[in-house]
């Protein structure tokens, strides 16, 4: 078997090969990911509306969000081990086919019970636990190292724009024009099409490692269990010993957490501070999306002029300041400022918020891809997804609880304080000094 290290070198194109968007494997993964993101964002919103219509309970919607966020927390470590031991191309294709099948199953589930819809949602999120890290781990296999930042910026740009399209364009069409059942069929068909695109990826052969030498009397199950524990422990050792890997993980986890926080605090801010309906949050914070898209265009240019280890830290610092300013706006509202002035200030501050957020994810993901040994990429990105969802759920309970009990201002100040600590840790880990290759893996 060809080792993943050798395959990495063989599959990675030379920088002189030409523009990124003439790289066929990149185009296949990029296109398939865009289709899946549009469907995911639209379908999740449709399911939230369906649950609300069926139950009339916001808590029931929260349970749906938990069903979508829980699988990475429960299975992330084991999923990462499997990603590094099987062909990632095959995993990507199987995962999206499973998601397409489960999406079609919603035709039956929504006629059974809300619990059946929860079960299907959990299953689709479980398949996503394999698909998302596999895609991130596969990218360096067919993109030149110098193009990684541009490739990740393109993916982040696509993620932002396609999710907006899913929410603003496709979801309303599903809800108001074609209805729930047709939405499920359309979504399943689109996911199946993305599986066809993934078929154009090259084979992504796993790293050839000798398994643990465990006595035959314990059997294959014992061997597999011991190997899995070793792989998980090796991942932890790498993060503990390599500060840049730890830096990238912290920054990526913070980015995911911020998405959860914005989803909870932004509608409440729009209602309490600006005196507008919560559903107007998309229209009030549209400059955030515009700022994110603009920044993602500029990130490759910035990456050629500044240290990649510092870009995400600067983005986190900007977000910390912006979140704190939003808390100050609530204080000014209580002091008698007019809501028209507050709305103008919000629109102005929403733009740098988008710029800053875009500066976090693409550089951090590029840094993790550069630092991760090829044979550990699946585990590291799966671990990142697991920790991000776990931290996000805890932050939701803490910050969301404070915001509900004491007001959005206190929730924003609490989030700003937490981000300040994360920013300091990020700056310390990314400090200048000698950088070394990632530590060698302990022998199996």
Secondary structure, DSSP 8 states (H G I E B T S, - for coil): ---HHHHHHHHS--GGG--GGG-HHHHHHHHHHHHHHHHHHHHHHHHHHHHHHHH--HHHHHHHHHHHHHHHHHHHHHHHHHHTTS-HHHHHHHHHHHHHHHHHHHHHHTTT-HHHHHHHHHHHHHHHHHHHHHHHHHHTTTS-GGGHHHHHHHHHHHHHHHHHHIIIIIHHHIIIIIHHHHHHHHHHHHHHHHHHHHTTS--------------GGGHHHHHHHHHHHHHHHHHHHHHHH-HHHHHHHHHHHHHHHHHHHHHHHHHHHHHHTT---GGGHHHHTHHHHHHHHHHHHHHHHHHTTS-HHHHHHHHHHHHHHHHHHHHHHHHHHHTT--HHHHHHHHHHHHHHHHHHHHHHHHHHHHHHHHHS-GGGHHHHHHHHHHHHHHHHHHHHHHHHHHHHHH-HHHHHHHHHHHHHHHHHHHHHHT-SS-----------
